[in-house]
Amino acid sequence: MEYVKDSIKNLVKQMRRCELNDDKSQFMIIKYSLVTLLRKYFDKKPIVFVSEGALEKSKEINVDLFNATWSDQTKFDKGRKIFHLEHKYTVSDMINDMTENPNQIENILESYEVGWVLKVEDSRLKRTNRKNHDVSYAQAGIIPKYRE
């Protein structure tokens, strides 16, 4: 994934240039590209956690969420009505951290946590600016269960 990481670093560099030149139009185009790239990048990473609620529901329908991808979801969750593939460290928060600390991009990428939660749990989470992801989950009553 070396080329993908290089692309991420370059997009962050270009976003910072746009910020310096107050070019919001190009900034938004580049940010949209970075969001898409990050989501595709994380699609290739393993599921890190499943919420306690999602784990219980998955047992009822005999699905191993630790080995289920977003692409698999419609096979066990028609219409994507039960489960949500959640970025605990949100993509928007990662982008903000990358633009503020471009020398930390590799560390930020390694800090990802993607997992399955119930839609009802996801509705209790703040979309962005989760300064402390663990606290955000605790406040929303979400208990992550990690791979053993």
DOROMAR-41561 format. One record per residue (C-alpha): x, y negated, z; residue in three letters; residue number from 1. Coordinates in nm, 3 decimals, padded with zeros to 5 digits. Layout:
BEGIN
<site><u>X</u><v>Y</v><w>Z</w><code>ALA</code><pos>NUM</pos></site>
...
END
This chain:
BEGIN
<site><u>00.000</u><v>00.000</v><w>00.000</w><code>MET</code><pos>1</pos></site>
<site><u>00.304</u><v>-00.223</v><w>-00.038</w><code>GLU</code><pos>2</pos></site>
<site><u>00.162</u><v>-00.403</v><w>-00.344</w><code>TYR</code><pos>3</pos></site>
<site><u>-00.170</u><v>-00.463</v><w>-00.174</w><code>VAL</code><pos>4</pos></site>
<site><u>00.005</u><v>-00.611</v><w>00.130</w><code>LYS</code><pos>5</pos></site>
<site><u>00.210</u><v>-00.836</v><w>-00.098</w><code>ASP</code><pos>6</pos></site>
<site><u>-00.111</u><v>-00.951</v><w>-00.267</w><code>SER</code><pos>7</pos></site>
<site><u>-00.269</u><v>-01.027</v><w>00.071</w><code>ILE</code><pos>8</pos></site>
<site><u>00.035</u><v>-01.233</v><w>00.172</w><code>LYS</code><pos>9</pos></site>
<site><u>00.027</u><v>-01.423</v><w>-00.155</w><code>ASN</code><pos>10</pos></site>
<site><u>-00.345</u><v>-01.502</v><w>-00.124</w><code>LEU</code><pos>11</pos></site>
<site><u>-00.291</u><v>-01.632</v><w>00.229</w><code>VAL</code><pos>12</pos></site>
<site><u>-00.004</u><v>-01.848</v><w>00.102</w><code>LYS</code><pos>13</pos></site>
<site><u>-00.231</u><v>-01.992</v><w>-00.170</w><code>GLN</code><pos>14</pos></site>
<site><u>-00.510</u><v>-02.057</v><w>00.084</w><code>MET</code><pos>15</pos></site>
<site><u>-00.265</u><v>-02.252</v><w>00.299</w><code>ARG</code><pos>16</pos></site>
<site><u>-00.165</u><v>-02.460</v><w>-00.004</w><code>ARG</code><pos>17</pos></site>
<site><u>-00.531</u><v>-02.535</v><w>-00.071</w><code>CYS</code><pos>18</pos></site>
<site><u>-00.576</u><v>-02.643</v><w>00.291</w><code>GLU</code><pos>19</pos></site>
<site><u>-00.279</u><v>-02.879</v><w>00.267</w><code>LEU</code><pos>20</pos></site>
<site><u>-00.421</u><v>-03.032</v><w>-00.050</w><code>ASN</code><pos>21</pos></site>
<site><u>-00.778</u><v>-03.040</v><w>00.081</w><code>ASP</code><pos>22</pos></site>
<site><u>-00.896</u><v>-02.829</v><w>-00.213</w><code>ASP</code><pos>23</pos></site>
<site><u>-01.204</u><v>-02.658</v><w>-00.071</w><code>LYS</code><pos>24</pos></site>
<site><u>-01.324</u><v>-02.525</v><w>-00.405</w><code>SER</code><pos>25</pos></site>
<site><u>-01.013</u><v>-02.321</v><w>-00.481</w><code>GLN</code><pos>26</pos></site>
<site><u>-00.980</u><v>-02.228</v><w>-00.113</w><code>PHE</code><pos>27</pos></site>
<site><u>-01.324</u><v>-02.063</v><w>-00.120</w><code>MET</code><pos>28</pos></site>
<site><u>-01.252</u><v>-01.875</v><w>-00.444</w><code>ILE</code><pos>29</pos></site>
<site><u>-00.926</u><v>-01.739</v><w>-00.301</w><code>ILE</code><pos>30</pos></site>
<site><u>-01.089</u><v>-01.657</v><w>00.033</w><code>LYS</code><pos>31</pos></site>
<site><u>-01.361</u><v>-01.460</v><w>-00.145</w><code>TYR</code><pos>32</pos></site>
<site><u>-01.090</u><v>-01.264</v><w>-00.329</w><code>SER</code><pos>33</pos></site>
<site><u>-00.907</u><v>-01.198</v><w>-00.002</w><code>LEU</code><pos>34</pos></site>
<site><u>-01.225</u><v>-01.076</v><w>00.171</w><code>VAL</code><pos>35</pos></site>
<site><u>-01.286</u><v>-00.831</v><w>-00.113</w><code>THR</code><pos>36</pos></site>
<site><u>-00.924</u><v>-00.712</v><w>-00.112</w><code>LEU</code><pos>37</pos></site>
<site><u>-00.920</u><v>-00.661</v><w>00.266</w><code>LEU</code><pos>38</pos></site>
<site><u>-01.246</u><v>-00.465</v><w>00.260</w><code>ARG</code><pos>39</pos></site>
<site><u>-01.109</u><v>-00.236</v><w>-00.014</w><code>LYS</code><pos>40</pos></site>
<site><u>-00.780</u><v>-00.200</v><w>00.177</w><code>TYR</code><pos>41</pos></site>
<site><u>-00.962</u><v>-00.095</v><w>00.495</w><code>PHE</code><pos>42</pos></site>
<site><u>-01.181</u><v>00.149</v><w>00.300</w><code>ASP</code><pos>43</pos></site>
<site><u>-00.862</u><v>00.355</v><w>00.263</w><code>LYS</code><pos>44</pos></site>
<site><u>-00.797</u><v>00.359</v><w>00.637</w><code>LYS</code><pos>45</pos></site>
<site><u>-00.942</u><v>00.619</v><w>00.878</w><code>PRO</code><pos>46</pos></site>
<site><u>-01.239</u><v>00.551</v><w>01.103</w><code>ILE</code><pos>47</pos></site>
<site><u>-01.100</u><v>00.451</v><w>01.442</w><code>VAL</code><pos>48</pos></site>
<site><u>-01.410</u><v>00.465</v><w>01.662</w><code>PHE</code><pos>49</pos></site>
<site><u>-01.778</u><v>00.555</v><w>01.677</w><code>VAL</code><pos>50</pos></site>
<site><u>-02.006</u><v>00.386</v><w>01.927</w><code>SER</code><pos>51</pos></site>
<site><u>-02.162</u><v>00.603</v><w>02.195</w><code>GLU</code><pos>52</pos></site>
<site><u>-02.508</u><v>00.534</v><w>02.048</w><code>GLY</code><pos>53</pos></site>
<site><u>-02.400</u><v>00.616</v><w>01.693</w><code>ALA</code><pos>54</pos></site>
<site><u>-02.227</u><v>00.932</v><w>01.814</w><code>LEU</code><pos>55</pos></site>
<site><u>-02.547</u><v>01.054</v><w>01.982</w><code>GLU</code><pos>56</pos></site>
<site><u>-02.755</u><v>00.981</v><w>01.671</w><code>LYS</code><pos>57</pos></site>
<site><u>-02.498</u><v>01.148</v><w>01.442</w><code>SER</code><pos>58</pos></site>
<site><u>-02.519</u><v>01.468</v><w>01.647</w><code>LYS</code><pos>59</pos></site>
<site><u>-02.897</u><v>01.472</v><w>01.598</w><code>GLU</code><pos>60</pos></site>
<site><u>-02.853</u><v>01.468</v><w>01.220</w><code>ILE</code><pos>61</pos></site>
<site><u>-02.538</u><v>01.684</v><w>01.220</w><code>ASN</code><pos>62</pos></site>
<site><u>-02.295</u><v>01.426</v><w>01.072</w><code>VAL</code><pos>63</pos></site>
<site><u>-01.931</u><v>01.376</v><w>01.170</w><code>ASP</code><pos>64</pos></site>
<site><u>-01.899</u><v>00.997</v><w>01.157</w><code>LEU</code><pos>65</pos></site>
<site><u>-01.524</u><v>01.012</v><w>01.219</w><code>PHE</code><pos>66</pos></site>
<site><u>-01.492</u><v>01.164</v><w>00.873</w><code>ASN</code><pos>67</pos></site>
<site><u>-01.770</u><v>00.967</v><w>00.700</w><code>ALA</code><pos>68</pos></site>
<site><u>-01.694</u><v>00.674</v><w>00.472</w><code>THR</code><pos>69</pos></site>
<site><u>-01.911</u><v>00.382</v><w>00.370</w><code>TRP</code><pos>70</pos></site>
<site><u>-01.950</u><v>00.550</v><w>00.031</w><code>SER</code><pos>71</pos></site>
<site><u>-02.079</u><v>00.867</v><w>00.205</w><code>ASP</code><pos>72</pos></site>
<site><u>-02.336</u><v>00.679</v><w>00.410</w><code>GLN</code><pos>73</pos></site>
<site><u>-02.631</u><v>00.704</v><w>00.170</w><code>THR</code><pos>74</pos></site>
<site><u>-02.605</u><v>01.085</v><w>00.186</w><code>LYS</code><pos>75</pos></site>
<site><u>-02.697</u><v>01.087</v><w>00.557</w><code>PHE</code><pos>76</pos></site>
<site><u>-02.853</u><v>00.741</v><w>00.605</w><code>ASP</code><pos>77</pos></site>
<site><u>-03.091</u><v>00.662</v><w>00.318</w><code>LYS</code><pos>78</pos></site>
<site><u>-03.113</u><v>00.287</v><w>00.270</w><code>GLY</code><pos>79</pos></site>
<site><u>-02.837</u><v>00.233</v><w>00.529</w><code>ARG</code><pos>80</pos></site>
<site><u>-03.103</u><v>00.175</v><w>00.796</w><code>LYS</code><pos>81</pos></site>
<site><u>-02.948</u><v>00.356</v><w>01.094</w><code>ILE</code><pos>82</pos></site>
<site><u>-02.572</u><v>00.304</v><w>01.089</w><code>PHE</code><pos>83</pos></site>
<site><u>-02.339</u><v>00.014</v><w>01.017</w><code>HIS</code><pos>84</pos></site>
<site><u>-01.967</u><v>00.041</v><w>00.936</w><code>LEU</code><pos>85</pos></site>
<site><u>-01.829</u><v>-00.228</v><w>01.163</w><code>GLU</code><pos>86</pos></site>
<site><u>-01.497</u><v>-00.412</v><w>01.159</w><code>HIS</code><pos>87</pos></site>
<site><u>-01.433</u><v>-00.465</v><w>01.528</w><code>LYS</code><pos>88</pos></site>
<site><u>-01.167</u><v>-00.720</v><w>01.434</w><code>TYR</code><pos>89</pos></site>
<site><u>-01.378</u><v>-00.899</v><w>01.176</w><code>THR</code><pos>90</pos></site>
<site><u>-01.239</u><v>-00.971</v><w>00.832</w><code>VAL</code><pos>91</pos></site>
<site><u>-01.314</u><v>-01.342</v><w>00.874</w><code>SER</code><pos>92</pos></site>
<site><u>-01.129</u><v>-01.348</v><w>01.207</w><code>ASP</code><pos>93</pos></site>
<site><u>-00.835</u><v>-01.170</v><w>01.045</w><code>MET</code><pos>94</pos></site>
<site><u>-00.824</u><v>-01.425</v><w>00.765</w><code>ILE</code><pos>95</pos></site>
<site><u>-00.832</u><v>-01.712</v><w>01.014</w><code>ASN</code><pos>96</pos></site>
<site><u>-00.549</u><v>-01.550</v><w>01.210</w><code>ASP</code><pos>97</pos></site>
<site><u>-00.349</u><v>-01.486</v><w>00.891</w><code>MET</code><pos>98</pos></site>
<site><u>-00.376</u><v>-01.846</v><w>00.774</w><code>THR</code><pos>99</pos></site>
<site><u>-00.278</u><v>-01.972</v><w>01.120</w><code>GLU</code><pos>100</pos></site>
<site><u>00.006</u><v>-01.719</v><w>01.159</w><code>ASN</code><pos>101</pos></site>
<site><u>00.127</u><v>-01.607</v><w>00.815</w><code>PRO</code><pos>102</pos></site>
<site><u>00.436</u><v>-01.442</v><w>00.964</w><code>ASN</code><pos>103</pos></site>
<site><u>00.206</u><v>-01.206</v><w>01.156</w><code>GLN</code><pos>104</pos></site>
<site><u>00.011</u><v>-01.067</v><w>00.858</w><code>ILE</code><pos>105</pos></site>
<site><u>00.156</u><v>-00.715</v><w>00.892</w><code>GLU</code><pos>106</pos></site>
<site><u>00.070</u><v>-00.706</v><w>01.264</w><code>ASN</code><pos>107</pos></site>
<site><u>-00.280</u><v>-00.839</v><w>01.195</w><code>ILE</code><pos>108</pos></site>
<site><u>-00.336</u><v>-00.567</v><w>00.935</w><code>LEU</code><pos>109</pos></site>
<site><u>-00.222</u><v>-00.302</v><w>01.183</w><code>GLU</code><pos>110</pos></site>
<site><u>-00.470</u><v>-00.436</v><w>01.441</w><code>SER</code><pos>111</pos></site>
<site><u>-00.774</u><v>-00.330</v><w>01.237</w><code>TYR</code><pos>112</pos></site>
<site><u>-01.043</u><v>-00.119</v><w>01.400</w><code>GLU</code><pos>113</pos></site>
<site><u>-01.321</u><v>00.009</v><w>01.178</w><code>VAL</code><pos>114</pos></site>
<site><u>-01.596</u><v>00.227</v><w>01.316</w><code>GLY</code><pos>115</pos></site>
<site><u>-01.959</u><v>00.325</v><w>01.304</w><code>TRP</code><pos>116</pos></site>
<site><u>-02.222</u><v>00.158</v><w>01.521</w><code>VAL</code><pos>117</pos></site>
<site><u>-02.599</u><v>00.164</v><w>01.512</w><code>LEU</code><pos>118</pos></site>
<site><u>-02.770</u><v>-00.116</v><w>01.317</w><code>LYS</code><pos>119</pos></site>
<site><u>-02.944</u><v>-00.221</v><w>01.637</w><code>VAL</code><pos>120</pos></site>
<site><u>-02.604</u><v>-00.250</v><w>01.810</w><code>GLU</code><pos>121</pos></site>
<site><u>-02.459</u><v>-00.447</v><w>01.520</w><code>ASP</code><pos>122</pos></site>
<site><u>-02.746</u><v>-00.697</v><w>01.545</w><code>SER</code><pos>123</pos></site>
<site><u>-02.625</u><v>-00.789</v><w>01.895</w><code>ARG</code><pos>124</pos></site>
<site><u>-02.273</u><v>-00.878</v><w>01.778</w><code>LEU</code><pos>125</pos></site>
<site><u>-02.149</u><v>-01.221</v><w>01.684</w><code>LYS</code><pos>126</pos></site>
<site><u>-02.046</u><v>-01.221</v><w>01.316</w><code>ARG</code><pos>127</pos></site>
<site><u>-01.726</u><v>-01.427</v><w>01.348</w><code>THR</code><pos>128</pos></site>
<site><u>-01.500</u><v>-01.595</v><w>01.601</w><code>ASN</code><pos>129</pos></site>
<site><u>-01.483</u><v>-01.301</v><w>01.835</w><code>ARG</code><pos>130</pos></site>
<site><u>-01.188</u><v>-01.422</v><w>02.037</w><code>LYS</code><pos>131</pos></site>
<site><u>-01.178</u><v>-01.102</v><w>02.241</w><code>ASN</code><pos>132</pos></site>
<site><u>-01.321</u><v>-00.810</v><w>02.047</w><code>HIS</code><pos>133</pos></site>
<site><u>-01.344</u><v>-00.579</v><w>02.348</w><code>ASP</code><pos>134</pos></site>
<site><u>-01.538</u><v>-00.840</v><w>02.546</w><code>VAL</code><pos>135</pos></site>
<site><u>-01.771</u><v>-00.899</v><w>02.248</w><code>SER</code><pos>136</pos></site>
<site><u>-01.847</u><v>-00.527</v><w>02.235</w><code>TYR</code><pos>137</pos></site>
<site><u>-01.901</u><v>-00.504</v><w>02.610</w><code>ALA</code><pos>138</pos></site>
<site><u>-02.137</u><v>-00.804</v><w>02.603</w><code>GLN</code><pos>139</pos></site>
<site><u>-02.334</u><v>-00.637</v><w>02.323</w><code>ALA</code><pos>140</pos></site>
<site><u>-02.353</u><v>-00.312</v><w>02.522</w><code>GLY</code><pos>141</pos></site>
<site><u>-02.147</u><v>-00.119</v><w>02.266</w><code>ILE</code><pos>142</pos></site>
<site><u>-01.922</u><v>00.153</v><w>02.403</w><code>ILE</code><pos>143</pos></site>
<site><u>-01.666</u><v>00.267</v><w>02.144</w><code>PRO</code><pos>144</pos></site>
<site><u>-01.553</u><v>00.628</v><w>02.150</w><code>LYS</code><pos>145</pos></site>
<site><u>-01.211</u><v>00.678</v><w>01.993</w><code>TYR</code><pos>146</pos></site>
<site><u>-01.073</u><v>00.976</v><w>01.804</w><code>ARG</code><pos>147</pos></site>
<site><u>-00.935</u><v>01.244</v><w>02.029</w><code>GLU</code><pos>148</pos></site>
END
